[in-house]
Amino acid sequence: MAAAQSVTPVVRRNTSWTGTPEIYFSRPIDNSRLVKVEDPQKSREMKQFGVALACLFLLVMTFAWQHFKAIEYGYKIEALRIQRDGMLEVSRALRLEEASLRDPERIDALARKLGLQSPQAGQVLHMDSTAQEGASPVMASVNPLSAISQP
């Protein structure tokens, strides 16, 4: 009995080769005599799927076109805003230059440098006077002006 109790377990190996090998033979198949049967339900489903796919494509393309146009217009607006800011800066600089050129002290200094003299009483006629005597029409007249010659 002691010998019966000391039985050693049998260890089985796992082999990668199991079963019988499969062998494939190439055999030419001639399908030239087969005729495809048209399935009207399947073709209707395929047409509906094609139309749905085309509508989805058009919808996506319209969205993409609008999105890219919005981005393009954003860039144009930003470029025009920068151009406007530049023009406002140039306009401000020109107004400052105009104000400095219209400065009466500068004009008087240039006139004295050229040898001009201040006008005498009666030589200056204001043409743009808004305070006219009455609202009646005025007849144009020529007043004799004396020319000042420089020696």
Sequence and secondary structure as in RCSB ss.txt:
>XXXX:A:sequence
MAAAQSVTPVVRRNTSWTGTPEIYFSRPIDNSRLVKVEDPQKSREMKQFGVALACLFLLVMTFAWQHFKAIEYGY
KIEALRIQRDGMLEVSRALRLEEASLRDPERIDALARKLGLQSPQAGQVLHMDSTAQEGASPVMASVNPLSAISQ
P
>XXXX:A:secstr
 HHHHT         S  S            TT      HHHHHHHHHHHHHHHHHHHHHHHHHHHHHHHHHHHH
HHHHHHHHHHHHHHHHHHHHHHHHHHT HHHHHHHHHHTT     TT    S  S  SSSS              
 
